[in-house]
């Protein structure tokens, strides 16, 4: 049975920059070969749950100020309308036409560079409670038995106001929050994670919650957590990847 994953997708430049996280995602994809991927990205926030039923979602370059080489990248992975309709029924979600935002296609382009794995995007209902987001993950857990990979794509830490040069060291306040999350995940302490906003330095690491919330969905879809990767980019972007068996 496949695990669920939480992937810190970092800057869109992750697609082109040979950082430790970039290399790890390339290796991760070779170890996991799903029939399809269901991805919840921090970059598709909605009030009510939606699911993409697009046959051939387009690569969205939903960012600015980056090199032309990044805007030239395309990730032509197919959609899976049949799976999308199943999810719409299972989750009481609204099917819509939706393309792949960079929170989805950047990590997937490293994991599955041939774009040969169908991708269905599920929106992030960012106004939902932490409990409801974990329960959403629980509803997705049955997909793992069918060879479908459930991914929450966000960032373990995400304060763009304090962004530093790429190879900067992690400040203590970032490390403190990242290690608090790690300890609670490994311990299976869902009650503490349900109140993650009360963690040390939580507000400084997440001025807004949308990049942490996909972790709660991935957590709900699995049980035992293991940290598969830990690095930092730009000082304040912890690039942690967690697997939930």
GUTIFI-982968 format. One record per residue (C-alpha): residue number from 0; x, y, z. Coordinates in steps of 0.2 Angstrom, whole numbers, plus 5000, padded with zeros to 4 digits. Layout:
N
num,east,north,up
NUM,X,Y,Z .
...
This chain:
245
num,east,north,up
0,5000,5000,5000 .
1,5007,5017,4995 .
2,5010,5030,5009 .
3,5004,5048,5009 .
4,5016,5062,5008 .
5,5019,5079,5014 .
6,5031,5088,5002 .
7,5038,5106,5006 .
8,5039,5113,4988 .
9,5049,5128,4992 .
10,5052,5141,4978 .
11,5047,5138,4960 .
12,5065,5138,4956 .
13,5066,5121,4965 .
14,5062,5114,4948 .
15,5079,5120,4941 .
16,5090,5122,4955 .
17,5101,5106,4961 .
18,5098,5108,4979 .
19,5097,5093,4991 .
20,5078,5094,4991 .
21,5078,5094,4972 .
22,5089,5078,4972 .
23,5079,5070,4985 .
24,5063,5072,4975 .
25,5071,5064,4960 .
26,5075,5049,4970 .
27,5058,5048,4979 .
28,5049,5047,4962 .
29,5060,5032,4957 .
30,5055,5023,4973 .
31,5036,5026,4972 .
32,5026,5022,4956 .
33,5008,5026,4958 .
34,4993,5023,4946 .
35,4988,5041,4949 .
36,4992,5056,4961 .
37,4979,5066,4971 .
38,4988,5082,4976 .
39,4982,5096,4988 .
40,4992,5111,4985 .
41,4994,5127,4996 .
42,4991,5137,4980 .
43,4973,5132,4977 .
44,4963,5139,4991 .
45,4944,5138,4991 .
46,4930,5140,5003 .
47,4921,5124,4998 .
48,4930,5108,4992 .
49,4933,5107,4974 .
50,4942,5094,4963 .
51,4949,5096,4946 .
52,4941,5085,4932 .
53,4952,5092,4918 .
54,4957,5079,4905 .
55,4973,5088,4901 .
56,4978,5101,4914 .
57,4989,5115,4908 .
58,5005,5120,4917 .
59,5002,5136,4927 .
60,5016,5148,4929 .
61,5007,5157,4944 .
62,5022,5167,4950 .
63,5033,5182,4944 .
64,5050,5188,4944 .
65,5059,5172,4939 .
66,5070,5167,4925 .
67,5063,5164,4907 .
68,5069,5146,4909 .
69,5057,5143,4923 .
70,5042,5150,4913 .
71,5047,5139,4898 .
72,5045,5123,4908 .
73,5029,5113,4904 .
74,5023,5098,4914 .
75,5010,5089,4903 .
76,5004,5076,4915 .
77,4986,5070,4910 .
78,4971,5072,4922 .
79,4960,5058,4927 .
80,4942,5063,4926 .
81,4935,5047,4931 .
82,4945,5047,4948 .
83,4940,5066,4950 .
84,4921,5061,4949 .
85,4924,5047,4961 .
86,4932,5060,4973 .
87,4918,5072,4970 .
88,4905,5059,4976 .
89,4916,5053,4990 .
90,4920,5070,4997 .
91,4905,5080,4992 .
92,4917,5091,4982 .
93,4912,5101,4966 .
94,4921,5096,4950 .
95,4929,5110,4940 .
96,4941,5113,4926 .
97,4958,5117,4935 .
98,4976,5117,4929 .
99,4991,5112,4938 .
100,4998,5126,4950 .
101,5017,5126,4954 .
102,5013,5118,4971 .
103,5008,5103,4961 .
104,5019,5103,4946 .
105,5035,5108,4953 .
106,5038,5093,4964 .
107,5029,5081,4952 .
108,5041,5087,4938 .
109,5055,5081,4949 .
110,5047,5065,4955 .
111,5040,5060,4938 .
112,5049,5069,4924 .
113,5041,5060,4910 .
114,5024,5067,4915 .
115,5017,5049,4914 .
116,5007,5048,4930 .
117,4989,5055,4930 .
118,4986,5070,4942 .
119,4970,5075,4950 .
120,4971,5092,4960 .
121,4960,5093,4976 .
122,4958,5111,4983 .
123,4963,5116,5000 .
124,4948,5122,5010 .
125,4959,5134,5020 .
126,4945,5140,5031 .
127,4941,5123,5038 .
128,4947,5118,5055 .
129,4963,5108,5058 .
130,4952,5093,5063 .
131,4941,5094,5047 .
132,4957,5095,5037 .
133,4964,5079,5045 .
134,4947,5071,5043 .
135,4948,5075,5024 .
136,4964,5065,5024 .
137,4956,5051,5033 .
138,4943,5050,5018 .
139,4957,5049,5006 .
140,4966,5035,5015 .
141,4957,5021,5005 .
142,4965,5027,4989 .
143,4982,5021,4995 .
144,4976,5003,4994 .
145,4972,5006,4975 .
146,4990,5012,4971 .
147,4985,5031,4972 .
148,4997,5042,4980 .
149,4990,5056,4991 .
150,5001,5071,4992 .
151,5000,5087,5003 .
152,5011,5100,4995 .
153,5015,5116,5006 .
154,5030,5121,5016 .
155,5035,5116,5034 .
156,5040,5134,5036 .
157,5035,5148,5025 .
158,5039,5166,5030 .
159,5043,5175,5013 .
160,5045,5192,5023 .
161,5061,5185,5030 .
162,5068,5176,5014 .
163,5087,5175,5014 .
164,5099,5170,5000 .
165,5097,5152,4994 .
166,5111,5144,5005 .
167,5109,5154,5021 .
168,5108,5144,5037 .
169,5092,5140,5046 .
170,5089,5153,5060 .
171,5085,5146,5077 .
172,5067,5152,5076 .
173,5064,5142,5061 .
174,5073,5126,5068 .
175,5063,5127,5084 .
176,5046,5126,5075 .
177,5052,5113,5063 .
178,5059,5102,5077 .
179,5043,5104,5087 .
180,5033,5098,5072 .
181,5045,5084,5069 .
182,5043,5078,5087 .
183,5024,5078,5087 .
184,5023,5069,5071 .
185,5035,5055,5076 .
186,5025,5054,5092 .
187,5009,5053,5084 .
188,5002,5068,5094 .
189,4988,5073,5083 .
190,4980,5083,5098 .
191,4996,5094,5098 .
192,4996,5096,5079 .
193,4977,5100,5080 .
194,4983,5116,5089 .
195,4999,5119,5079 .
196,4996,5137,5079 .
197,5001,5137,5098 .
198,5018,5129,5094 .
199,5034,5139,5097 .
200,5037,5152,5084 .
201,5022,5146,5074 .
202,5015,5163,5069 .
203,5033,5169,5063 .
204,5035,5154,5053 .
205,5017,5154,5046 .
206,5010,5172,5045 .
207,4996,5163,5035 .
208,4992,5145,5037 .
209,4989,5139,5020 .
210,5007,5131,5018 .
211,5005,5121,5034 .
212,4988,5115,5031 .
213,4992,5102,5017 .
214,5002,5093,5031 .
215,4986,5090,5041 .
216,4978,5082,5026 .
217,4993,5070,5022 .
218,4993,5066,5041 .
219,4975,5061,5041 .
220,4978,5050,5026 .
221,4991,5040,5035 .
222,4997,5035,5052 .
223,5015,5032,5057 .
224,5026,5047,5052 .
225,5044,5047,5046 .
226,5054,5062,5040 .
227,5061,5057,5024 .
228,5071,5073,5020 .
229,5077,5088,5030 .
230,5085,5103,5023 .
231,5083,5122,5021 .
232,5083,5134,5007 .
233,5083,5153,5008 .
234,5086,5151,5027 .
235,5067,5151,5031 .
236,5060,5138,5020 .
237,5062,5121,5029 .
238,5061,5108,5014 .
239,5055,5093,5025 .
240,5047,5079,5017 .
241,5036,5067,5028 .
242,5029,5050,5024 .
243,5014,5043,5032 .
244,5013,5024,5032 .
